[in-house]
Amino acid sequence: STAVENVEATATHLFKNGDQLMVECESAINRLYLVDMTGKVLVNQQCSMTNEATVTLPQSGVFVLFLETTQGYIAHKVINN
């Protein structure tokens, strides 16, 4: 079995521009998931193993952004007004 450690949240930066959420990470991003508060996966996006990704926020609400990176997993709470 493989153990996966959590990456420090300070290793990422989030920038919101309208309904676009831009993510910069110190590690390469493999995949990102945007999940609503009911647990429904709204976005499941393969990334190109770069340190940046952009996701469109679907509507106003509270979401959790999960990043799968080369160093582990990162979760961020995202509020879209």
mmCIF file of the N, C-alpha and C atoms, coordinates in Angstrom:
data_MODEL
# 
_entry.id   MODEL 
# 
loop_
_atom_site.group_PDB 
_atom_site.id 
_atom_site.type_symbol 
_atom_site.label_atom_id 
_atom_site.label_alt_id 
_atom_site.label_comp_id 
_atom_site.label_asym_id 
_atom_site.label_entity_id 
_atom_site.label_seq_id 
_atom_site.pdbx_PDB_ins_code 
_atom_site.Cartn_x 
_atom_site.Cartn_y 
_atom_site.Cartn_z 
_atom_site.occupancy 
_atom_site.B_iso_or_equiv 
_atom_site.pdbx_formal_charge 
_atom_site.auth_seq_id 
_atom_site.auth_comp_id 
_atom_site.auth_asym_id 
_atom_site.auth_atom_id 
_atom_site.pdbx_PDB_model_num 
ATOM 1   N N  . SER A 1 1  ? 0.844   -1.186 0.000   1.00 0.00 ? 1  SER A N  1 
ATOM 2   C CA . SER A 1 1  ? 0.000   0.000  0.000   1.00 0.00 ? 1  SER A CA 1 
ATOM 3   C C  . SER A 1 1  ? 0.883   1.240  0.000   1.00 0.00 ? 1  SER A C  1 
ATOM 4   N N  . THR A 1 2  ? 0.324   2.324  -0.491  1.00 0.00 ? 2  THR A N  1 
ATOM 5   C CA . THR A 1 2  ? 1.060   3.579  -0.601  1.00 0.00 ? 2  THR A CA 1 
ATOM 6   C C  . THR A 1 2  ? 0.478   4.593  0.367   1.00 0.00 ? 2  THR A C  1 
ATOM 7   N N  . ALA A 1 3  ? 1.317   5.210  1.153   1.00 0.00 ? 3  ALA A N  1 
ATOM 8   C CA . ALA A 1 3  ? 0.872   6.259  2.069   1.00 0.00 ? 3  ALA A CA 1 
ATOM 9   C C  . ALA A 1 3  ? 0.994   7.603  1.359   1.00 0.00 ? 3  ALA A C  1 
ATOM 10  N N  . VAL A 1 4  ? -0.030  8.435  1.506   1.00 0.00 ? 4  VAL A N  1 
ATOM 11  C CA . VAL A 1 4  ? -0.020  9.758  0.898   1.00 0.00 ? 4  VAL A CA 1 
ATOM 12  C C  . VAL A 1 4  ? -0.112  10.783 2.015   1.00 0.00 ? 4  VAL A C  1 
ATOM 13  N N  . GLU A 1 5  ? 0.820   11.707 2.020   1.00 0.00 ? 5  GLU A N  1 
ATOM 14  C CA . GLU A 1 5  ? 0.815   12.748 3.040   1.00 0.00 ? 5  GLU A CA 1 
ATOM 15  C C  . GLU A 1 5  ? 0.129   13.992 2.519   1.00 0.00 ? 5  GLU A C  1 
ATOM 16  N N  . ASN A 1 6  ? -0.455  14.761 3.424   1.00 0.00 ? 6  ASN A N  1 
ATOM 17  C CA . ASN A 1 6  ? -1.053  16.027 3.054   1.00 0.00 ? 6  ASN A CA 1 
ATOM 18  C C  . ASN A 1 6  ? 0.033   17.073 2.883   1.00 0.00 ? 6  ASN A C  1 
ATOM 19  N N  . VAL A 1 7  ? -0.146  17.935 1.902   1.00 0.00 ? 7  VAL A N  1 
ATOM 20  C CA . VAL A 1 7  ? 0.783   19.011 1.640   1.00 0.00 ? 7  VAL A CA 1 
ATOM 21  C C  . VAL A 1 7  ? 0.307   20.238 2.415   1.00 0.00 ? 7  VAL A C  1 
ATOM 22  N N  . GLU A 1 8  ? 1.247   21.032 2.880   1.00 0.00 ? 8  GLU A N  1 
ATOM 23  C CA . GLU A 1 8  ? 0.880   22.259 3.584   1.00 0.00 ? 8  GLU A CA 1 
ATOM 24  C C  . GLU A 1 8  ? 0.032   23.151 2.689   1.00 0.00 ? 8  GLU A C  1 
ATOM 25  N N  . ALA A 1 9  ? -1.069  23.676 3.235   1.00 0.00 ? 9  ALA A N  1 
ATOM 26  C CA . ALA A 1 9  ? -1.967  24.538 2.473   1.00 0.00 ? 9  ALA A CA 1 
ATOM 27  C C  . ALA A 1 9  ? -1.287  25.833 2.057   1.00 0.00 ? 9  ALA A C  1 
ATOM 28  N N  . THR A 1 10 ? -0.235  26.226 2.767   1.00 0.00 ? 10 THR A N  1 
ATOM 29  C CA . THR A 1 10 ? 0.470   27.455 2.419   1.00 0.00 ? 10 THR A CA 1 
ATOM 30  C C  . THR A 1 10 ? 1.248   27.286 1.116   1.00 0.00 ? 10 THR A C  1 
ATOM 31  N N  . ALA A 1 11 ? 1.303   26.073 0.583   1.00 0.00 ? 11 ALA A N  1 
ATOM 32  C CA . ALA A 1 11 ? 2.013   25.817 -0.662  1.00 0.00 ? 11 ALA A CA 1 
ATOM 33  C C  . ALA A 1 11 ? 1.173   26.200 -1.875  1.00 0.00 ? 11 ALA A C  1 
ATOM 34  N N  . THR A 1 12 ? -0.059  26.679 -1.668  1.00 0.00 ? 12 THR A N  1 
ATOM 35  C CA . THR A 1 12 ? -0.934  27.058 -2.779  1.00 0.00 ? 12 THR A CA 1 
ATOM 36  C C  . THR A 1 12 ? -1.459  28.476 -2.595  1.00 0.00 ? 12 THR A C  1 
ATOM 37  N N  . HIS A 1 13 ? -1.808  29.073 -3.722  1.00 0.00 ? 13 HIS A N  1 
ATOM 38  C CA . HIS A 1 13 ? -2.415  30.400 -3.726  1.00 0.00 ? 13 HIS A CA 1 
ATOM 39  C C  . HIS A 1 13 ? -3.619  30.360 -4.648  1.00 0.00 ? 13 HIS A C  1 
ATOM 40  N N  . LEU A 1 14 ? -4.745  30.918 -4.189  1.00 0.00 ? 14 LEU A N  1 
ATOM 41  C CA . LEU A 1 14 ? -5.970  30.967 -4.981  1.00 0.00 ? 14 LEU A CA 1 
ATOM 42  C C  . LEU A 1 14 ? -6.292  32.413 -5.323  1.00 0.00 ? 14 LEU A C  1 
ATOM 43  N N  . PHE A 1 15 ? -6.680  32.647 -6.587  1.00 0.00 ? 15 PHE A N  1 
ATOM 44  C CA . PHE A 1 15 ? -7.064  33.978 -7.049  1.00 0.00 ? 15 PHE A CA 1 
ATOM 45  C C  . PHE A 1 15 ? -8.399  33.864 -7.765  1.00 0.00 ? 15 PHE A C  1 
ATOM 46  N N  . LYS A 1 16 ? -9.359  34.699 -7.375  1.00 0.00 ? 16 LYS A N  1 
ATOM 47  C CA . LYS A 1 16 ? -10.690 34.665 -7.983  1.00 0.00 ? 16 LYS A CA 1 
ATOM 48  C C  . LYS A 1 16 ? -10.833 35.860 -8.908  1.00 0.00 ? 16 LYS A C  1 
ATOM 49  N N  . ASN A 1 17 ? -11.284 35.607 -10.143 1.00 0.00 ? 17 ASN A N  1 
ATOM 50  C CA . ASN A 1 17 ? -11.542 36.648 -11.120 1.00 0.00 ? 17 ASN A CA 1 
ATOM 51  C C  . ASN A 1 17 ? -12.897 36.349 -11.750 1.00 0.00 ? 17 ASN A C  1 
ATOM 52  N N  . GLY A 1 18 ? -13.943 37.015 -11.247 1.00 0.00 ? 18 GLY A N  1 
ATOM 53  C CA . GLY A 1 18 ? -15.296 36.702 -11.707 1.00 0.00 ? 18 GLY A CA 1 
ATOM 54  C C  . GLY A 1 18 ? -15.669 35.306 -11.245 1.00 0.00 ? 18 GLY A C  1 
ATOM 55  N N  . ASP A 1 19 ? -16.055 34.450 -12.195 1.00 0.00 ? 19 ASP A N  1 
ATOM 56  C CA . ASP A 1 19 ? -16.389 33.071 -11.833 1.00 0.00 ? 19 ASP A CA 1 
ATOM 57  C C  . ASP A 1 19 ? -15.223 32.121 -12.079 1.00 0.00 ? 19 ASP A C  1 
ATOM 58  N N  . GLN A 1 20 ? -14.036 32.661 -12.389 1.00 0.00 ? 20 GLN A N  1 
ATOM 59  C CA . GLN A 1 20 ? -12.841 31.852 -12.594 1.00 0.00 ? 20 GLN A CA 1 
ATOM 60  C C  . GLN A 1 20 ? -12.010 31.811 -11.315 1.00 0.00 ? 20 GLN A C  1 
ATOM 61  N N  . LEU A 1 21 ? -11.580 30.626 -10.940 1.00 0.00 ? 21 LEU A N  1 
ATOM 62  C CA . LEU A 1 21 ? -10.689 30.445 -9.800  1.00 0.00 ? 21 LEU A CA 1 
ATOM 63  C C  . LEU A 1 21 ? -9.353  29.952 -10.337 1.00 0.00 ? 21 LEU A C  1 
ATOM 64  N N  . MET A 1 22 ? -8.306  30.753 -10.150 1.00 0.00 ? 22 MET A N  1 
ATOM 65  C CA . MET A 1 22 ? -6.973  30.392 -10.606 1.00 0.00 ? 22 MET A CA 1 
ATOM 66  C C  . MET A 1 22 ? -6.175  29.857 -9.417  1.00 0.00 ? 22 MET A C  1 
ATOM 67  N N  . VAL A 1 23 ? -5.493  28.762 -9.625  1.00 0.00 ? 23 VAL A N  1 
ATOM 68  C CA . VAL A 1 23 ? -4.747  28.082 -8.575  1.00 0.00 ? 23 VAL A CA 1 
ATOM 69  C C  . VAL A 1 23 ? -3.276  28.052 -8.965  1.00 0.00 ? 23 VAL A C  1 
ATOM 70  N N  . GLU A 1 24 ? -2.417  28.463 -8.036  1.00 0.00 ? 24 GLU A N  1 
ATOM 71  C CA . GLU A 1 24 ? -0.975  28.317 -8.207  1.00 0.00 ? 24 GLU A CA 1 
ATOM 72  C C  . GLU A 1 24 ? -0.480  27.452 -7.061  1.00 0.00 ? 24 GLU A C  1 
ATOM 73  N N  . CYS A 1 25 ? 0.348   26.484 -7.377  1.00 0.00 ? 25 CYS A N  1 
ATOM 74  C CA . CYS A 1 25 ? 0.812   25.515 -6.382  1.00 0.00 ? 25 CYS A CA 1 
ATOM 75  C C  . CYS A 1 25 ? 2.306   25.306 -6.534  1.00 0.00 ? 25 CYS A C  1 
ATOM 76  N N  . GLU A 1 26 ? 2.988   25.075 -5.420  1.00 0.00 ? 26 GLU A N  1 
ATOM 77  C CA . GLU A 1 26 ? 4.425   24.801 -5.477  1.00 0.00 ? 26 GLU A CA 1 
ATOM 78  C C  . GLU A 1 26 ? 4.720   23.446 -6.113  1.00 0.00 ? 26 GLU A C  1 
ATOM 79  N N  . SER A 1 27 ? 3.773   22.518 -6.053  1.00 0.00 ? 27 SER A N  1 
ATOM 80  C CA . SER A 1 27 ? 3.917   21.189 -6.651  1.00 0.00 ? 27 SER A CA 1 
ATOM 81  C C  . SER A 1 27 ? 3.112   21.131 -7.945  1.00 0.00 ? 27 SER A C  1 
ATOM 82  N N  . ALA A 1 28 ? 3.467   20.228 -8.829  1.00 0.00 ? 28 ALA A N  1 
ATOM 83  C CA . ALA A 1 28 ? 2.702   20.030 -10.058 1.00 0.00 ? 28 ALA A CA 1 
ATOM 84  C C  . ALA A 1 28 ? 1.336   19.436 -9.723  1.00 0.00 ? 28 ALA A C  1 
ATOM 85  N N  . ILE A 1 29 ? 0.296   19.938 -10.373 1.00 0.00 ? 29 ILE A N  1 
ATOM 86  C CA . ILE A 1 29 ? -1.080  19.506 -10.119 1.00 0.00 ? 29 ILE A CA 1 
ATOM 87  C C  . ILE A 1 29 ? -1.442  18.411 -11.120 1.00 0.00 ? 29 ILE A C  1 
ATOM 88  N N  . ASN A 1 30 ? -1.859  17.249 -10.606 1.00 0.00 ? 30 ASN A N  1 
ATOM 89  C CA . ASN A 1 30 ? -2.294  16.138 -11.461 1.00 0.00 ? 30 ASN A CA 1 
ATOM 90  C C  . ASN A 1 30 ? -3.773  16.270 -11.809 1.00 0.00 ? 30 ASN A C  1 
ATOM 91  N N  . ARG A 1 31 ? -4.589  16.574 -10.796 1.00 0.00 ? 31 ARG A N  1 
ATOM 92  C CA . ARG A 1 31 ? -6.042  16.597 -10.974 1.00 0.00 ? 31 ARG A CA 1 
ATOM 93  C C  . ARG A 1 31 ? -6.628  17.522 -9.924  1.00 0.00 ? 31 ARG A C  1 
ATOM 94  N N  . LEU A 1 32 ? -7.764  18.137 -10.273 1.00 0.00 ? 32 LEU A N  1 
ATOM 95  C CA . LEU A 1 32 ? -8.482  18.929 -9.272  1.00 0.00 ? 32 LEU A CA 1 
ATOM 96  C C  . LEU A 1 32 ? -9.945  18.532 -9.272  1.00 0.00 ? 32 LEU A C  1 
ATOM 97  N N  . TYR A 1 33 ? -10.536 18.641 -8.097  1.00 0.00 ? 33 TYR A N  1 
ATOM 98  C CA . TYR A 1 33 ? -11.945 18.326 -7.892  1.00 0.00 ? 33 TYR A CA 1 
ATOM 99  C C  . TYR A 1 33 ? -12.591 19.510 -7.188  1.00 0.00 ? 33 TYR A C  1 
ATOM 100 N N  . LEU A 1 34 ? -13.791 19.888 -7.622  1.00 0.00 ? 34 LEU A N  1 
ATOM 101 C CA . LEU A 1 34 ? -14.582 20.888 -6.928  1.00 0.00 ? 34 LEU A CA 1 
ATOM 102 C C  . LEU A 1 34 ? -15.845 20.191 -6.452  1.00 0.00 ? 34 LEU A C  1 
ATOM 103 N N  . VAL A 1 35 ? -16.063 20.211 -5.131  1.00 0.00 ? 35 VAL A N  1 
ATOM 104 C CA . VAL A 1 35 ? -17.146 19.458 -4.507  1.00 0.00 ? 35 VAL A CA 1 
ATOM 105 C C  . VAL A 1 35 ? -18.040 20.430 -3.756  1.00 0.00 ? 35 VAL A C  1 
ATOM 106 N N  . ASP A 1 36 ? -19.380 20.261 -3.887  1.00 0.00 ? 36 ASP A N  1 
ATOM 107 C CA . ASP A 1 36 ? -20.286 21.125 -3.125  1.00 0.00 ? 36 ASP A CA 1 
ATOM 108 C C  . ASP A 1 36 ? -20.492 20.560 -1.725  1.00 0.00 ? 36 ASP A C  1 
ATOM 109 N N  . MET A 1 37 ? -21.254 21.248 -0.910  1.00 0.00 ? 37 MET A N  1 
ATOM 110 C CA . MET A 1 37 ? -21.415 20.861 0.494   1.00 0.00 ? 37 MET A CA 1 
ATOM 111 C C  . MET A 1 37 ? -22.244 19.593 0.684   1.00 0.00 ? 37 MET A C  1 
ATOM 112 N N  . THR A 1 38 ? -22.927 19.123 -0.365  1.00 0.00 ? 38 THR A N  1 
ATOM 113 C CA . THR A 1 38 ? -23.651 17.859 -0.262  1.00 0.00 ? 38 THR A CA 1 
ATOM 114 C C  . THR A 1 38 ? -22.758 16.677 -0.624  1.00 0.00 ? 38 THR A C  1 
ATOM 115 N N  . GLY A 1 39 ? -21.530 16.971 -1.084  1.00 0.00 ? 39 GLY A N  1 
ATOM 116 C CA . GLY A 1 39 ? -20.594 15.919 -1.475  1.00 0.00 ? 39 GLY A CA 1 
ATOM 117 C C  . GLY A 1 39 ? -20.601 15.619 -2.961  1.00 0.00 ? 39 GLY A C  1 
ATOM 118 N N  . LYS A 1 40 ? -21.419 16.337 -3.725  1.00 0.00 ? 40 LYS A N  1 
ATOM 119 C CA . LYS A 1 40 ? -21.487 16.124 -5.169  1.00 0.00 ? 40 LYS A CA 1 
ATOM 120 C C  . LYS A 1 40 ? -20.257 16.720 -5.845  1.00 0.00 ? 40 LYS A C  1 
ATOM 121 N N  . VAL A 1 41 ? -19.599 15.925 -6.677  1.00 0.00 ? 41 VAL A N  1 
ATOM 122 C CA . VAL A 1 41 ? -18.430 16.390 -7.429  1.00 0.00 ? 41 VAL A CA 1 
ATOM 123 C C  . VAL A 1 41 ? -18.928 17.185 -8.628  1.00 0.00 ? 41 VAL A C  1 
ATOM 124 N N  . LEU A 1 42 ? -18.635 18.486 -8.631  1.00 0.00 ? 42 LEU A N  1 
ATOM 125 C CA . LEU A 1 42 ? -19.077 19.368 -9.704  1.00 0.00 ? 42 LEU A CA 1 
ATOM 126 C C  . LEU A 1 42 ? -18.060 19.449 -10.828 1.00 0.00 ? 42 LEU A C  1 
ATOM 127 N N  . VAL A 1 43 ? -16.786 19.375 -10.481 1.00 0.00 ? 43 VAL A N  1 
ATOM 128 C CA . VAL A 1 43 ? -15.710 19.429 -11.472 1.00 0.00 ? 43 VAL A CA 1 
ATOM 129 C C  . VAL A 1 43 ? -14.700 18.351 -11.123 1.00 0.00 ? 43 VAL A C  1 
ATOM 130 N N  . ASN A 1 44 ? -14.327 17.559 -12.116 1.00 0.00 ? 44 ASN A N  1 
ATOM 131 C CA . ASN A 1 44 ? -13.284 16.546 -12.000 1.00 0.00 ? 44 ASN A CA 1 
ATOM 132 C C  . ASN A 1 44 ? -12.388 16.777 -13.202 1.00 0.00 ? 44 ASN A C  1 
ATOM 133 N N  . GLN A 1 45 ? -11.302 17.498 -13.000 1.00 0.00 ? 45 GLN A N  1 
ATOM 134 C CA . GLN A 1 45 ? -10.503 18.000 -14.118 1.00 0.00 ? 45 GLN A CA 1 
ATOM 135 C C  . GLN A 1 45 ? -9.072  17.467 -14.074 1.00 0.00 ? 45 GLN A C  1 
ATOM 136 N N  . GLN A 1 46 ? -8.679  16.803 -15.144 1.00 0.00 ? 46 GLN A N  1 
ATOM 137 C CA . GLN A 1 46 ? -7.282  16.378 -15.315 1.00 0.00 ? 46 GLN A CA 1 
ATOM 138 C C  . GLN A 1 46 ? -6.452  17.622 -15.602 1.00 0.00 ? 46 GLN A C  1 
ATOM 139 N N  . CYS A 1 47 ? -5.302  17.737 -14.974 1.00 0.00 ? 47 CYS A N  1 
ATOM 140 C CA . CYS A 1 47 ? -4.423  18.882 -15.195 1.00 0.00 ? 47 CYS A CA 1 
ATOM 141 C C  . CYS A 1 47 ? -3.175  18.423 -15.925 1.00 0.00 ? 47 CYS A C  1 
ATOM 142 N N  . SER A 1 48 ? -2.453  19.364 -16.496 1.00 0.00 ? 48 SER A N  1 
ATOM 143 C CA . SER A 1 48 ? -1.322  19.028 -17.358 1.00 0.00 ? 48 SER A CA 1 
ATOM 144 C C  . SER A 1 48 ? 0.012   18.996 -16.619 1.00 0.00 ? 48 SER A C  1 
ATOM 145 N N  . MET A 1 49 ? -0.040  18.656 -15.323 1.00 0.00 ? 49 MET A N  1 
ATOM 146 C CA . MET A 1 49 ? 1.172   18.514 -14.517 1.00 0.00 ? 49 MET A CA 1 
ATOM 147 C C  . MET A 1 49 ? 1.987   19.799 -14.456 1.00 0.00 ? 49 MET A C  1 
ATOM 148 N N  . THR A 1 50 ? 1.297   20.948 -14.500 1.00 0.00 ? 50 THR A N  1 
ATOM 149 C CA . THR A 1 50 ? 1.960   22.222 -14.307 1.00 0.00 ? 50 THR A CA 1 
ATOM 150 C C  . THR A 1 50 ? 1.627   22.714 -12.907 1.00 0.00 ? 50 THR A C  1 
ATOM 151 N N  . ASN A 1 51 ? 2.155   23.838 -12.524 1.00 0.00 ? 51 ASN A N  1 
ATOM 152 C CA . ASN A 1 51 ? 1.912   24.381 -11.187 1.00 0.00 ? 51 ASN A CA 1 
ATOM 153 C C  . ASN A 1 51 ? 0.720   25.319 -11.153 1.00 0.00 ? 51 ASN A C  1 
ATOM 154 N N  . GLU A 1 52 ? -0.015  25.426 -12.266 1.00 0.00 ? 52 GLU A N  1 
ATOM 155 C CA . GLU A 1 52 ? -1.164  26.317 -12.332 1.00 0.00 ? 52 GLU A CA 1 
ATOM 156 C C  . GLU A 1 52 ? -2.352  25.599 -12.939 1.00 0.00 ? 52 GLU A C  1 
ATOM 157 N N  . ALA A 1 53 ? -3.553  25.994 -12.487 1.00 0.00 ? 53 ALA A N  1 
ATOM 158 C CA . ALA A 1 53 ? -4.788  25.456 -13.048 1.00 0.00 ? 53 ALA A CA 1 
ATOM 159 C C  . ALA A 1 53 ? -5.878  26.509 -12.882 1.00 0.00 ? 53 ALA A C  1 
ATOM 160 N N  . THR A 1 54 ? -6.893  26.430 -13.732 1.00 0.00 ? 54 THR A N  1 
ATOM 161 C CA . THR A 1 54 ? -8.037  27.327 -13.650 1.00 0.00 ? 54 THR A CA 1 
ATOM 162 C C  . THR A 1 54 ? -9.300  26.489 -13.675 1.00 0.00 ? 54 THR A C  1 
ATOM 163 N N  . VAL A 1 55 ? -10.247 26.851 -12.826 1.00 0.00 ? 55 VAL A N  1 
ATOM 164 C CA . VAL A 1 55 ? -11.531 26.154 -12.782 1.00 0.00 ? 55 VAL A CA 1 
ATOM 165 C C  . VAL A 1 55 ? -12.639 27.200 -12.751 1.00 0.00 ? 55 VAL A C  1 
ATOM 166 N N  . THR A 1 56 ? -13.741 26.914 -13.437 1.00 0.00 ? 56 THR A N  1 
ATOM 167 C CA . THR A 1 56 ? -14.898 27.801 -13.426 1.00 0.00 ? 56 THR A CA 1 
ATOM 168 C C  . THR A 1 56 ? -15.814 27.400 -12.281 1.00 0.00 ? 56 THR A C  1 
ATOM 169 N N  . LEU A 1 57 ? -16.126 28.364 -11.419 1.00 0.00 ? 57 LEU A N  1 
ATOM 170 C CA . LEU A 1 57 ? -17.048 28.099 -10.317 1.00 0.00 ? 57 LEU A CA 1 
ATOM 171 C C  . LEU A 1 57 ? -18.463 28.087 -10.871 1.00 0.00 ? 57 LEU A C  1 
ATOM 172 N N  . PRO A 1 58 ? -19.246 27.044 -10.602 1.00 0.00 ? 58 PRO A N  1 
ATOM 173 C CA . PRO A 1 58 ? -20.543 26.862 -11.254 1.00 0.00 ? 58 PRO A CA 1 
ATOM 174 C C  . PRO A 1 58 ? -21.642 27.830 -10.810 1.00 0.00 ? 58 PRO A C  1 
ATOM 175 N N  . GLN A 1 59 ? -21.704 28.182 -9.553  1.00 0.00 ? 59 GLN A N  1 
ATOM 176 C CA . GLN A 1 59 ? -22.742 29.073 -9.044  1.00 0.00 ? 59 GLN A CA 1 
ATOM 177 C C  . GLN A 1 59 ? -22.296 29.592 -7.689  1.00 0.00 ? 59 GLN A C  1 
ATOM 178 N N  . SER A 1 60 ? -23.096 30.456 -7.109  1.00 0.00 ? 60 SER A N  1 
ATOM 179 C CA . SER A 1 60 ? -22.733 30.931 -5.774  1.00 0.00 ? 60 SER A CA 1 
ATOM 180 C C  . SER A 1 60 ? -22.920 29.807 -4.761  1.00 0.00 ? 60 SER A C  1 
ATOM 181 N N  . GLY A 1 61 ? -22.094 29.822 -3.736  1.00 0.00 ? 61 GLY A N  1 
ATOM 182 C CA . GLY A 1 61 ? -22.177 28.800 -2.708  1.00 0.00 ? 61 GLY A CA 1 
ATOM 183 C C  . GLY A 1 61 ? -20.826 28.550 -2.071  1.00 0.00 ? 61 GLY A C  1 
ATOM 184 N N  . VAL A 1 62 ? -20.784 27.520 -1.252  1.00 0.00 ? 62 VAL A N  1 
ATOM 185 C CA . VAL A 1 62 ? -19.565 27.113 -0.561  1.00 0.00 ? 62 VAL A CA 1 
ATOM 186 C C  . VAL A 1 62 ? -19.137 25.767 -1.132  1.00 0.00 ? 62 VAL A C  1 
ATOM 187 N N  . PHE A 1 63 ? -17.860 25.663 -1.477  1.00 0.00 ? 63 PHE A N  1 
ATOM 188 C CA . PHE A 1 63 ? -17.325 24.473 -2.120  1.00 0.00 ? 63 PHE A CA 1 
ATOM 189 C C  . PHE A 1 63 ? -16.018 24.067 -1.447  1.00 0.00 ? 63 PHE A C  1 
ATOM 190 N N  . VAL A 1 64 ? -15.579 22.855 -1.741  1.00 0.00 ? 64 VAL A N  1 
ATOM 191 C CA . VAL A 1 64 ? -14.251 22.407 -1.332  1.00 0.00 ? 64 VAL A CA 1 
ATOM 192 C C  . VAL A 1 64 ? -13.489 22.073 -2.611  1.00 0.00 ? 64 VAL A C  1 
ATOM 193 N N  . LEU A 1 65 ? -12.308 22.668 -2.736  1.00 0.00 ? 65 LEU A N  1 
ATOM 194 C CA . LEU A 1 65 ? -11.425 22.408 -3.866  1.00 0.00 ? 65 LEU A CA 1 
ATOM 195 C C  . LEU A 1 65 ? -10.350 21.434 -3.395  1.00 0.00 ? 65 LEU A C  1 
ATOM 196 N N  . PHE A 1 66 ? -10.291 20.267 -4.020  1.00 0.00 ? 66 PHE A N  1 
ATOM 197 C CA . PHE A 1 66 ? -9.271  19.271 -3.714  1.00 0.00 ? 66 PHE A CA 1 
ATOM 198 C C  . PHE A 1 66 ? -8.259  19.264 -4.849  1.00 0.00 ? 66 PHE A C  1 
ATOM 199 N N  . LEU A 1 67 ? -6.994  19.376 -4.500  1.00 0.00 ? 67 LEU A N  1 
ATOM 200 C CA . LEU A 1 67 ? -5.917  19.310 -5.484  1.00 0.00 ? 67 LEU A CA 1 
ATOM 201 C C  . LEU A 1 67 ? -5.110  18.049 -5.241  1.00 0.00 ? 67 LEU A C  1 
ATOM 202 N N  . GLU A 1 68 ? -4.944  17.263 -6.271  1.00 0.00 ? 68 GLU A N  1 
ATOM 203 C CA . GLU A 1 68 ? -4.062  16.098 -6.214  1.00 0.00 ? 68 GLU A CA 1 
ATOM 204 C C  . GLU A 1 68 ? -2.753  16.525 -6.868  1.00 0.00 ? 68 GLU A C  1 
ATOM 205 N N  . THR A 1 69 ? -1.697  16.614 -6.069  1.00 0.00 ? 69 THR A N  1 
ATOM 206 C CA . THR A 1 69 ? -0.413  17.081 -6.584  1.00 0.00 ? 69 THR A CA 1 
ATOM 207 C C  . THR A 1 69 ? 0.605   15.947 -6.543  1.00 0.00 ? 69 THR A C  1 
ATOM 208 N N  . THR A 1 70 ? 1.775   16.231 -7.072  1.00 0.00 ? 70 THR A N  1 
ATOM 209 C CA . THR A 1 70 ? 2.844   15.237 -7.043  1.00 0.00 ? 70 THR A CA 1 
ATOM 210 C C  . THR A 1 70 ? 3.354   15.010 -5.629  1.00 0.00 ? 70 THR A C  1 
ATOM 211 N N  . GLN A 1 71 ? 3.045   15.913 -4.697  1.00 0.00 ? 71 GLN A N  1 
ATOM 212 C CA . GLN A 1 71 ? 3.503   15.799 -3.318  1.00 0.00 ? 71 GLN A CA 1 
ATOM 213 C C  . GLN A 1 71 ? 2.419   15.323 -2.348  1.00 0.00 ? 71 GLN A C  1 
ATOM 214 N N  . GLY A 1 72 ? 1.162   15.215 -2.811  1.00 0.00 ? 72 GLY A N  1 
ATOM 215 C CA . GLY A 1 72 ? 0.070   14.802 -1.938  1.00 0.00 ? 72 GLY A CA 1 
ATOM 216 C C  . GLY A 1 72 ? -1.208  15.544 -2.276  1.00 0.00 ? 72 GLY A C  1 
ATOM 217 N N  . TYR A 1 73 ? -2.102  15.649 -1.308  1.00 0.00 ? 73 TYR A N  1 
ATOM 218 C CA . TYR A 1 73 ? -3.414  16.260 -1.522  1.00 0.00 ? 73 TYR A CA 1 
ATOM 219 C C  . TYR A 1 73 ? -3.533  17.554 -0.725  1.00 0.00 ? 73 TYR A C  1 
ATOM 220 N N  . ILE A 1 74 ? -4.267  18.501 -1.313  1.00 0.00 ? 74 ILE A N  1 
ATOM 221 C CA . ILE A 1 74 ? -4.526  19.787 -0.662  1.00 0.00 ? 74 ILE A CA 1 
ATOM 222 C C  . ILE A 1 74 ? -6.028  20.046 -0.781  1.00 0.00 ? 74 ILE A C  1 
ATOM 223 N N  . ALA A 1 75 ? -6.631  20.551 0.276   1.00 0.00 ? 75 ALA A N  1 
ATOM 224 C CA . ALA A 1 75 ? -8.050  20.927 0.258   1.00 0.00 ? 75 ALA A CA 1 
ATOM 225 C C  . ALA A 1 75 ? -8.185  22.384 0.684   1.00 0.00 ? 75 ALA A C  1 
ATOM 226 N N  . HIS A 1 76 ? -9.042  23.112 -0.035  1.00 0.00 ? 76 HIS A N  1 
ATOM 227 C CA . HIS A 1 76 ? -9.327  24.506 0.274   1.00 0.00 ? 76 HIS A CA 1 
ATOM 228 C C  . HIS A 1 76 ? -10.819 24.735 0.276   1.00 0.00 ? 76 HIS A C  1 
ATOM 229 N N  . LYS A 1 77 ? -11.310 25.481 1.231   1.00 0.00 ? 77 LYS A N  1 
ATOM 230 C CA . LYS A 1 77 ? -12.698 25.924 1.232   1.00 0.00 ? 77 LYS A CA 1 
ATOM 231 C C  . LYS A 1 77 ? -12.797 27.140 0.318   1.00 0.00 ? 77 LYS A C  1 
ATOM 232 N N  . VAL A 1 78 ? -13.798 27.144 -0.576  1.00 0.00 ? 78 VAL A N  1 
ATOM 233 C CA . VAL A 1 78 ? -13.982 28.233 -1.520  1.00 0.00 ? 78 VAL A CA 1 
ATOM 234 C C  . VAL A 1 78 ? -15.401 28.758 -1.367  1.00 0.00 ? 78 VAL A C  1 
ATOM 235 N N  . ILE A 1 79 ? -15.536 30.076 -1.203  1.00 0.00 ? 79 ILE A N  1 
ATOM 236 C CA . ILE A 1 79 ? -16.840 30.726 -1.101  1.00 0.00 ? 79 ILE A CA 1 
ATOM 237 C C  . ILE A 1 79 ? -17.027 31.589 -2.339  1.00 0.00 ? 79 ILE A C  1 
ATOM 238 N N  . ASN A 1 80 ? -18.084 31.342 -3.093  1.00 0.00 ? 80 ASN A N  1 
ATOM 239 C CA . ASN A 1 80 ? -18.397 32.131 -4.288  1.00 0.00 ? 80 ASN A CA 1 
ATOM 240 C C  . ASN A 1 80 ? -19.691 32.887 -4.034  1.00 0.00 ? 80 ASN A C  1 
ATOM 241 N N  . ASN A 1 81 ? -19.597 34.211 -3.946  1.00 0.00 ? 81 ASN A N  1 
ATOM 242 C CA . ASN A 1 81 ? -20.786 35.046 -3.703  1.00 0.00 ? 81 ASN A CA 1 
ATOM 243 C C  . ASN A 1 81 ? -21.425 35.480 -4.990  1.00 0.00 ? 81 ASN A C  1 
# 
